[in-house]
Structure formats: structure tokens, C-alpha cells
Amino acid sequence: MKKTAIIRLLAISLLIAMVMVATGCAGTQPQEPADSGEEETNLKAEYKLTMNVSNETIWGQGGNKFAELVKEYTDGKVNVKVYPNAMLTGGDQMRQAEMVQSGAIDFMVNSTINIAPTIQEFDAFSLPFLFPTYESVDAATSSAAGEQLLAAMEEYNMVGLAYGENGFREVTNNKHAIKTPDDLKGLKMRVVTPIYIDIMRALGANAVSMNWGEVFTALQQGTIDGQENPIAGVIVPNKIYEVQKYLTNWHYSYDALVVAANKEVWDSFPAEIQDQIKKAAKDAMAWQIELNRESISDGVQLLKDKGVEVTDLSEEELAPFREKTKPVYDKYAEKVGVDIVKAFEEAIEAAK
Ligand code: X2X
């Protein structure tokens, strides 16, 4: 072959090779996905979710259900890891919302009690004897005011996704059955936030604020006489019946859960993934609320079987508790914002 022919052949081969590389036919180049690659490179390998309670509680099961559904609905693109027992805040339950706000934690499934120190409006749920029934709770959470509360989280750099349920908080103690406010006099009662300290004080109890992680041991050692928490959601799975003799069903305060994300984390998700995560939050919490409500009668039975004396109070018997805590209701209605409280009261009235 002549020299010029060889050069021409080499030049043609080179050109073909260049075209193959440019069009992706060379086979050795990694293939970029056609359209979705750009957005999803922002996803983190793991998103941290904080909860105050163990995985075994109904609240904890709800948190795990959310993580599971996020994985399923996003086709494995978003991986939420659940950190129970407030381990990310060293057991400090009231700091969890603050850390989601700062971005140190990505998600939370948190009680409105623990959120209230950061966003006072959430004390609306804790107002003494506000909610008479689960139907009234549902009426409030699904009302415009309920939605507004979730939306207001954005002012605190968080995005509220759905409500779940810790439940109606019932009172337990080790001294005697509680049937009248006088029975609470002088009892050392563990609570969490200022509104509950004020409620217990209004009823004559000696209130102490303590992190949940310390409660079982404190009850066991007798440094406190009692505590208050939902039966199925918390008292039963945490075996509080092993260290408490008396429970009174008084439904004095309702405790909602909120699924929320840090706002920057939320904004980093493409719209499609945001929709999938929101659906996961709604579905997981609907499942969690149902599980909670259907577990209560078995929970009460289990407490009785374990030797706990369970007291139910009639409307008449509840009246003096309601009366004594009315000033606390009014004080916190002011703090929360009378508009929200009024909207809740109207939703509750309409559900009757
Ligand atoms: O600390 C509690 O009592 C608990 C577990 O119910 C909350 O996190 C509010």
C-alpha cells in the first residue's frame, strides 16, 4: 500500500473512533440517565430522623413505617434512618425540634409537646380538656387551623408533612387511685413542658420536668410518684405497669405527633420526590393513628391483667379537674394565639 493510502486509512479510522465515542457507541463509557441524573445527584446517602421513643412504641412503629414508605415510594432513592430514644440529642427531648430547625437533623416524628418549646403554637393541642373525643381531634387536625399550624413551621425553617398521634394522656401513680383533684395533692408528678407543670400545680401536685429516658428508673426508685402518657402508645410498650399501681383515664390532654423535615433538606428534593415523601408521611401516620386507636382496649386489659387498678371518671367527676385547670387553659390560649384556639374550638363543636 502506498504511504498516502495508509495515512488516509488511519485518518478515516480515527474519525470513525471519534464519532463512536461522541455518540456513546464505544461501549466503555458510563451511560448517563437521559433526564433524571442531574437532580438526584443532590440526594444524601442517608437522612436522619429523630424520635423521642423506642421503635417498639406505636409512635416508634409509625416513624419506622414512614422510613419504609419513603424508600418504597421513592424507589429506594431516599433513605431515611430512624434514630429512636432521642439519641441524636443525648436524650434531651425538647432539643429535637431545634436540631431539625438548624439542619443538624433532617426529619422528625415528634410530639407536639416536644415541639412547643420551639414553636409555642403547638401547645394548642395540650390545652387541658380541650378535646372530648378522637372525632374532635380529627376535626381539629384536618381543619384549616390544623393545616395552618403545619404551614407555620416554615417560619421556623421546617416543613410540616402530616399529623400522627401519641394519644390522650392518662395519669398513673404509685400512691393511690386518683378520683378527685385532692388525690393529686402533694404527689410528685413527672411532666415535660411548662403548660403541664402549670396544670399539675393547679391540681395541687408537685410537678417535675424530666426527660422521658429517665422516667422508668425514677418511678422504680421512687424519686417521682407518677407520670402521664398515652396507654397503648407509651405506657404499655414501656412496661410502665411494672412500676406503677394506679391509672386514671381522664383524657386531660391530647398529644399529637408531627412529621416534619428541615426546610433546606426539603427544598433540595425535586418536586416528584417531595410528593412521594409527603404521601409516605400521610400514609404512615394514617396507619399509625389507626393502630393506636385499635390497641387501646387491649392495652387497658393488659394493665388490669398486670395488676394495675384502672379508674374511669364520669363527666361529673371530671368537672372539678376541668374547673381547676381553666386558668391554665386561658393563660396558654393567650400564648398560643386566641385565633388558633378559637378555630380549634369551633372545629370541635362542629364535630359534636
Ligand atoms: O416524654 C413523654 O412523656 C412523651 C414520650 O410522651 C413525649 O415525648 C411527649
Residues whose N, C-alpha, C, O or C-beta is under 5 A from the ligand:
A	BS01	X2X	N52 S111 I113 W212 E228 N229
